[in-house]
């Protein structure tokens, strides 16, 4: 990826067309949609209850999505990268931003689930400090966690 390319993170809740941009991005996922199934059983409006929902944009196009969602005692992280942008570093940029946001929320760890056959995702998450904690009963996904180092320590 060309590091000179301008990009920006957009909070879906902060822009008038945020929900429409998110819906368009989710609808565009083909290969990524097979692995990122978050919205298959949830209405898109669920993002209104997220701690944060981000779109990563470059040249006006959305190249990645990410969220942090509090559920019981866990903070869940989810990301998706546009099919045409996989392998260009956008997922890593999104992960860094979400980890920084989690740090600002003063949580001690973040969690995610990843399909066992999603080798690229697992590699990215491990490179970002996540560790496999458990395997789902059906053997289709891993639970991964990452400790958050507080800036205040």
Secondary structure, DSSP 8 states (H G I E B T S, - for coil): --TTS--EEEEGGGSTTHHHHHHHHHHH-SHHHHH--GGGSS-GGGGGGSSEEEEEEETTEEEEEEEEEEETTEEEEEEEE-GGGTTTTHHHHHHHHHHHHHHHTT-SEEEEEEETT-HHHHHHHHHTT-EEEEE-TTSSEEEEEEE---TT-
